[in-house]
Amino acid sequence: MSYFQIRTDLALEAREFVQGANGALHGIIVEEYVKEEGELHVTKVQITTKNGSKILGKPMGTYITLEIPGLCEAGENSEVCLFHKEIAKEISSHLKDLLPERKKNMSILIVGLGNREVTADALGPQVVEQLLVNRHIIKEYGAMGSEGEEFLLISAIVPGVMAKTGMESAEIVKGIVKETLPDVVLVIDALAARSIRRLNRTIQLSNTGIHPGSGVGNHRNAIDSKSLKIPVIAIGVPTVVDAATIVSDAMEKMYKERKEAVFLQARESMVFGELNNMYVTPKDIDITIKRVSHTLAEALNLTFSSHKDQ
């Protein structure tokens, strides 16, 4: 008999699972606080030891999770999030904390992972389309291209998926890094969540890089500081949840409500073989990705603005 394994890309959920199982959190530092009258819940998980990394199944480093219930609510413009500007500023603030110390003429390569043709996986490509890139201008006109101000060289790439390119995303990024020599790589990708309530309402930032496809069991080569030899920052939003998770949660709810052991027994013994390869996303994912990508792009443009006081 086979048992299902619930997958998640969120360090916050991995920490919750471990804490609920045995409370073993050695080598893991957690900070939590609420802002904007309860509309924003920030959790910072720091994995400081190899033991902590093993417990959570995540690389050592810092993971900042922003849980925003109203992230996808439409504002006056149906294509923009209700708290668009506020969220963008909050993301920018935490991103600056993860980035290396800013220096003059620092070069940033932004990578939008994902498949443009699969809506739930199109977050990275859609964010890149809205970025203000300037590397080509600075290379051509020098300081004049930045109006004489301190500037960052921003370049971006959407490497596509291996089914279309025949190459790992990590291979493509390595080649670009070798040729253009950026100081930092920032990767954007859609993630998988453990909890339905976190779908399209959560943003995770980390300084540990990313393993494309790991959340859905489709492991690809890592894009991280170890493979690229430079700092790698990752930004992700969970857009899918494992179908087995939905069934498991539903059965657990039935057990709690009816207090009948049969439900718990069924949950423990059920074979989830087919469900383990199925992932679910909300029906309005197209407009959601458009709104969230716009907010993330705004946060990145704000973070890498040439103005020193930004």
Secondary structure, DSSP 8 states (H G I E B T S, - for coil): ----------HHHHHHHHHHHT---TTEEEEEEEETTTTEEEEEEEE-SHHHHHHHTS-SEEEEEEE-TTTT-B-SSTTSBTTHHHHHHHHHHHHHHHS----TT-EEEEEE-S-TTSGGG-HHHHHHHT----HHHHHHHGGGGGTTS---EEEEE----HHHHSS-HHHHHHHHHHHH--SEEEEEEEEEES-GGGTTTEEEEESS-B-TTGGGT-----BSHHHHSS-EEEEEEEEEEEHHHHHHHHHHHHHHHH--HHHHHHHHH---TTGGG-EE--TTHHHHHHHHHHHHHHHHHHHT-S-TT-
